[in-house]
């Protein structure tokens, strides 16, 4: 092998072309050099006294994400949240019209103005969070509504069905309607008075 520069041949093995990787002495990997005295003292002082208990374990065993997932699954249910969930379910069950809206970003003043408009047509704003909704709807006939509550949602309930249906679309500019469910035509056998 040869390189041509200006009509002359340079052999690849010549010292002009071949570069040395390390011009100093090669490091001894079997017996490393003793560090400087100050560095040796610092290393000795910072050496841990006790052995790490997770030193010989596999990373899959010591993974912190698994521990977090287990802690989330074992979280205790707040008793106050259970009470609020029960009240929320009662309000939903007793309402003639339930409207679930996806809430767009809005200021507190806009939210207050919207609540005033809804209060004029006898619609109540039901405050909730996702944990409370899961507690309220799991195992009931409203369990299919859980899919609507995955994002930021707002729930309104009202008693006057005809008035609310006509005025809902015009009064709510900052909400997107997800679902409006009127009361079923079949009477509930548990709520009948004898």
N, C-alpha and C positions, 0 to 999 in steps of 0.2 A: 504494500500500500504506500502510496506517495501522494503528496500534494504538489500542485504546480503553481509557482509564484513567479511571474515574469520570465517564463521559459526555463527556470531552474527547478530542480526537483528537491523537495524537502521530505525526508523520511519521517514517518509518524513517530518512530521511536527516538528521534533526535531530541535532545534536551530543550531545544527552542520551541518545539510544538507540544511536547508532553509536559503537563503541569503536575506538580506534586500536591497531593491532598493535604498533607501535614508535614511541614518542614522540621518541626520540633520532634523530640523523642516520642515514641509511641507510648500511650498510657498502659500501665500494667493493670489489667482487669482482674487478675486472680488475687493480687495483693495490692490494693490501692495505697497511695501515698498517705502518710500520716498527716492529718491537717495541722494547721498552725496551732500553737499552744492555746491562744485566746479562743480560737474557734472550737478547739477540742473541749475546753472548759464549758463554753456556752452550750455545745451539743450535749454534754454530760448533764448539765443542769436542767435542760429542757426535755430530757428523756423521761417519758411517763413512768411513774412508780408502779401503777397498777396496770394490768393487762386489760385491753379493751374487750368487753364480753362479746362484741359483734365482729371481732377480727376474723374469725375463721368461718363465719356464716356466709351463705350465698346472698347476693344482692336481692334476689327475689323474696327471700325470707325477711330481710330487714327493710323492705320497701315501705316508705312512709305513706304512700298513697293508699295502700291497702288498709292501713290503720285508720286513715281518715274516713274511708268508705264504711268501715265497720262501725266507727263512732257515729256517723250520720244515720246508719240504719238502727242504731241502738238509742237514739235520742228519745228522751221522755216527752210525753205529750203534756202540754201545759193544761192544767185543769180549767183555768180561766178561758183559754182558747176553746175548750170543749163547750163551755157555757155559751160563749159567743156563737159558736157553730150551731148549737141547738136553736138559739134565738133566730139566727139567720135562716135556718131551714124552716122554722115556723112562719116567718114573714114571707118566704117564697111560696110555701104551701097555701097560705091564706090569701095571697094576692090574686086578683083577676088578670092582671097583665104584668108580665116580667120582661123587662128589656135589658139585654146585655150588650154593652157597647165597648168597642176597643177605644181606649183613650189616647188621643193624640197629645203631643206636648202642649201644655197650656200653663198660664200663670195662675196664681191663686185667685186673682180678681176675676179672671174668665171663668174659673170653676165655680166661684161664688155666684156669678151672674147666671150661669147655667142652672145651678141649683134653685135659684129664685124662680126662674122660668118654669122649672119642673114642679116646684112647690105650688105654683098658681094653678096647675092642672092636676093637683093632688097626686103627684108622683113622689115617692120617697126615695132618697139616695141611701143605698145600703152599703155601709163601709165594710170592707173585708180584706183579707190577705189570702195567699194561695194555700197556706197550711189550714186555715179555717175552712176554706172551701172543700179541701180534701176530706177533712173531718166531717163536714156537714153532708156531703153528697155521696160518700162511699157507702155502698150497701143500700142505697135508696133508689127510688124510681128516677131520680134526677142525676144518676151517675153518668149518663151520656153527656151531660152538660160540662163535665170536667175538662173536655177538650177545648172548650171556649175560654176557660180561665187560665190558659197557659201563659198568656202575655199580660200586659197591663190593661185590665178591664175595669169597667164600672157597671154596677147593677142598679137598676131603678125598678121599683115595684109600685103599682097603683091599683085603685079599686074601680075607677070609672073607665071602662073599656072603650066606649065610643069616643069620648072626648080625648082621651090620651092618644088613640091611634091617629086622629086627624092632626093633632098639634105636635106630635113628637118629631116628625121630619122637619118641620119649619123651625123649631126652637133649638135644635141641637146642631150647631154648625161645626163644632170641634170634635164630634164623636162619629165613629163609623159603626153602623148597626151590624152586630154579629147575629143576634137572634132576638126575636120578639115572640114570646109564647103565651097565647091567651089561655084562659082556663079551659080545661077539657070539658066537652059537652056531657060526658058521663059523670054522674055524681059519685063522690067517694063514699063507699059504704061505712068507713070508720067515722066520717064527720056527720053522719045523719043523726038528727035528734029524735028521740022517741019519747 
